Amino acid sequence: MAAVTPLTILGIAKVLAVIGLVTPRARRVKEWAYAGVFFVYAGAACSHYAVGDGADKIGMPLAFAALTLVSSALWGRSRHDANARS
């Protein structure tokens, strides 16, 4: 039996998050998926910073974390607008 590595766990979690994000009408799942993806990227940036990596290694995870926050905010806003119309 193959050993389960942290990369395997993160890979599976990211695939599940994508499925949750593209599934329509799964509000609670989307909220958790956005949170999980943000924590992965923020954790990656913190890990790079902790080992002394430069801005070239820290910048990309921070950019993805910021994009996740923007996407989450826009999704929440569109959900709120849709509820107001109905």
C-alpha positions in Angstrom: 0.0 0.0 0.0 1.3 3.4 -0.9 2.0 6.0 1.8 -0.3 9.0 2.0 1.8 12.1 1.8 0.8 15.7 2.6 0.9 16.5 -1.1 -1.6 13.7 -1.8 -3.9 15.1 0.9 -3.6 18.7 -0.4 -4.2 17.5 -4.0 -7.3 15.6 -3.0 -8.5 18.6 -0.9 -8.0 21.0 -3.9 -9.9 18.7 -6.3 -12.8 18.5 -3.8 -12.7 22.3 -3.4 -13.0 22.8 -7.1 -15.9 20.5 -7.3 -17.6 22.4 -4.4 -16.9 25.7 -6.1 -18.4 24.7 -9.5 -21.5 23.0 -8.0 -24.5 25.2 -8.3 -26.6 25.9 -5.2 -24.2 24.4 -2.7 -23.8 27.5 -0.6 -22.4 26.0 2.5 -19.9 23.8 0.5 -18.8 26.9 -1.4 -18.1 28.8 1.8 -16.0 26.0 3.2 -14.2 25.5 -0.2 -13.3 29.2 -0.3 -12.0 29.1 3.3 -10.0 26.0 2.6 -8.4 27.3 -0.5 -7.6 30.6 1.2 -5.9 28.8 4.1 -3.9 26.6 1.8 -2.5 29.7 0.0 -2.0 31.8 3.1 -0.3 28.8 4.8 2.0 28.4 1.8 3.0 32.1 1.9 3.6 31.9 5.7 5.7 28.7 5.2 7.9 30.4 2.5 8.3 33.4 4.8 9.2 31.2 7.8 12.1 29.5 6.0 13.5 32.8 4.7 12.4 32.6 1.1 12.2 35.9 -0.8 9.4 37.8 -2.3 9.6 35.7 -5.5 8.5 32.7 -3.5 6.0 34.4 -1.2 4.3 36.6 -3.8 2.5 33.9 -5.8 0.7 32.2 -2.9 -0.2 35.7 -1.6 -1.6 36.6 -5.0 -3.7 33.5 -5.1 -4.9 34.1 -1.6 -6.0 37.6 -2.6 -7.7 36.3 -5.7 -9.6 33.8 -3.6 -10.8 36.6 -1.3 -11.9 38.7 -4.2 -13.7 35.8 -5.8 -15.4 34.9 -2.6 -16.5 38.5 -2.0 -17.9 38.7 -5.6 -19.7 35.4 -5.2 -21.2 36.5 -1.9 -22.3 39.8 -3.5 -23.8 38.1 -6.5 -25.6 35.7 -4.2 -27.0 38.6 -2.2 -28.1 40.4 -5.4 -29.9 37.3 -6.6 -31.7 37.0 -3.3 -32.8 40.6 -3.4 -34.2 40.2 -6.9 -36.4 37.2 -6.0 
